[in-house]
Amino acid sequence: MKKIKLVKSLIGRKDSHIATAQSLGLKKIGDIAEQPDNAATNGKIKEISYLIEVS
């Protein structure tokens, strides 16, 4: 499992990046979500890596 934290705002971002963050369960700055460590999750993380922290 990966812990993903949203550290930057979604305001003004591309619609696809906002949708990706929401699909990971991230809506507001400071939200933390646990996601399985698989190819689909890793692809989403790579797309919005500039908005999140992963641990």
C-alpha positions, 0 to 999 in steps of 0.5 A: 500500500502507498500513502499519497498526500495532496500538497498542492491545490487543484485550482487551475490544473488540467481537468484530467489531472483534477480527475486523476487526483479525485480518482485517488481519493484526493480532494483538498490539500492535506488529504491522504489516501492509501492505494494499492501498489500496482501499475494503475496506481503508479501511472496515476501517481506519475501523471500528478507527481508535481501535486503529491507526496508519496510514502 
